[in-house]
Amino acid sequence: MGTNYYLIRKVNYSKDTPSALGCDSYDNEVQQLSNGWVFENTYYSTLEELSKVYGQRIHIGKSSHGWHFSLCIYPEYGINNLEDWIKLFNDHNNQIFDEYGTSISANTILDLITNRAMSGWEDNPEAIKAFEEQALIGHNDLMAHFCCGEQYNTYDEFLAANHAVRGNRGLWKHQLDKFHIENPDKTATYDYVISGNDPEKGLIFS
């Protein structure tokens, strides 16, 4: 469970865009023509041009209770880190919203990403141990209540089964793999996720 967040670029049609060439497209699918691309009746001579001028939805990432924020990166499109996202957040041509359509300010999304902590977490060994014990008990009690799911004997067992490791401020983070990338900032409450894109289908972001 969690909430996904998106950024959309406002439509900025070029005065040189020949719209007549796209009149045979009546849906939201990107179609490749012999001499360009068409999306919602608007023609673009190149895929790069389409990605710059049309208001495509870009997946920023996902906020899940108890976890580091999963911040998507798109290296092939120049979005490599939080600093690149901040530039997009502060661009007045972009809008941020959650998966329910609620508009989000640049300050709000930045706070969601960088200012996270588990409730009741304290930065000392005894408090962390107590916190982990309560988290394990709470999970097992919840699973027993619903008569489903795994029961865990230790917190490490719980982490391993959920492909997680200890993160910062009492949070969990995903184990590193080809999609989950280590954040160079060891104190951060977000991690990088390489998000899938398929330029061959004409969809830059999803």
Secondary structure as the mmCIF struct_conf table of DSSP 4:
data_model
#
loop_
_struct_conf.conf_type_id
_struct_conf.id
_struct_conf.beg_label_comp_id
_struct_conf.beg_label_asym_id
_struct_conf.beg_label_seq_id
_struct_conf.end_label_comp_id
_struct_conf.end_label_asym_id
_struct_conf.end_label_seq_id
STRN STRN1 THR A 3 ARG A 9
HELX_LH_PP_P HELX_LH_PP_P1 LYS A 10 VAL A 11
TURN_TY1_P TURN_TY1_P1 LYS A 15 ASP A 16
HELX_RH_3T_P HELX_RH_3T_P1 SER A 19 GLY A 22
TURN_TY1_P TURN_TY1_P2 CYS A 23 ASP A 24
BEND BEND1 ASP A 27 ASN A 28
STRN STRN2 GLN A 31 LEU A 33
TURN_TY1_P TURN_TY1_P3 SER A 34 ASN A 35
STRN STRN3 GLY A 36 PHE A 39
TURN_TY1_P TURN_TY1_P4 GLU A 40 ASN A 41
STRN STRN4 THR A 42 TYR A 44
BEND BEND2 SER A 45 THR A 46
HELX_RH_AL_P HELX_RH_AL_P1 LEU A 47 VAL A 53
BEND BEND3 TYR A 54 TYR A 54
STRN STRN5 ARG A 57 SER A 63
TURN_TY1_P TURN_TY1_P5 HIS A 65 GLY A 66
STRN STRN6 TRP A 67 TRP A 67
STRN STRN7 PHE A 69 ILE A 73
STRN STRN8 TYR A 74 TYR A 74
HELX_RH_3T_P HELX_RH_3T_P2 PRO A 75 TYR A 77
TURN_TY1_P TURN_TY1_P6 GLY A 78 GLY A 78
STRN STRN9 ILE A 79 ILE A 79
BEND BEND4 ASN A 81 ASN A 81
HELX_RH_AL_P HELX_RH_AL_P2 LEU A 82 PHE A 89
TURN_TY1_P TURN_TY1_P7 ASN A 90 ASN A 90
TURN_TY1_P TURN_TY1_P8 HIS A 92 ASN A 93
STRN STRN10 ASN A 94 ASP A 98
TURN_TY1_P TURN_TY1_P9 GLU A 99 TYR A 100
STRN STRN11 SER A 103 ILE A 104
HELX_RH_AL_P HELX_RH_AL_P3 ALA A 106 THR A 114
BEND BEND5 ASN A 115 ASN A 115
TURN_TY1_P TURN_TY1_P10 SER A 119 GLY A 120
BEND BEND6 ASP A 123 ASN A 124
HELX_RH_AL_P HELX_RH_AL_P4 PRO A 125 PHE A 146
TURN_TY1_P TURN_TY1_P11 CYS A 147 CYS A 147
BEND BEND7 GLY A 149 GLY A 149
BEND BEND8 ASN A 153 THR A 154
HELX_RH_AL_P HELX_RH_AL_P5 TYR A 155 ALA A 161
TURN_TY1_P TURN_TY1_P12 ASN A 162 HIS A 163
STRN STRN12 ALA A 164 ARG A 166
BEND BEND9 ASN A 168 ASN A 168
TURN_TY1_P TURN_TY1_P13 ARG A 169 GLY A 170
STRN STRN13 TRP A 172 HIS A 174
HELX_LH_PP_P HELX_LH_PP_P2 GLN A 175 LEU A 176
BEND BEND10 LYS A 178 PHE A 179
STRN STRN14 HIS A 180 ILE A 181
BEND BEND11 PRO A 184 PRO A 184
TURN_TY1_P TURN_TY1_P14 LYS A 186 THR A 187
BEND BEND12 THR A 189 THR A 189
STRN STRN15 TYR A 190 ILE A 194
HELX_LH_PP_P HELX_LH_PP_P3 SER A 195 GLY A 196
STRN STRN16 ASP A 198 ASP A 198
HELX_RH_3T_P HELX_RH_3T_P3 PRO A 199 LYS A 201
TURN_TY1_P TURN_TY1_P15 GLY A 202 GLY A 202
STRN STRN17 LEU A 203 LEU A 203
#
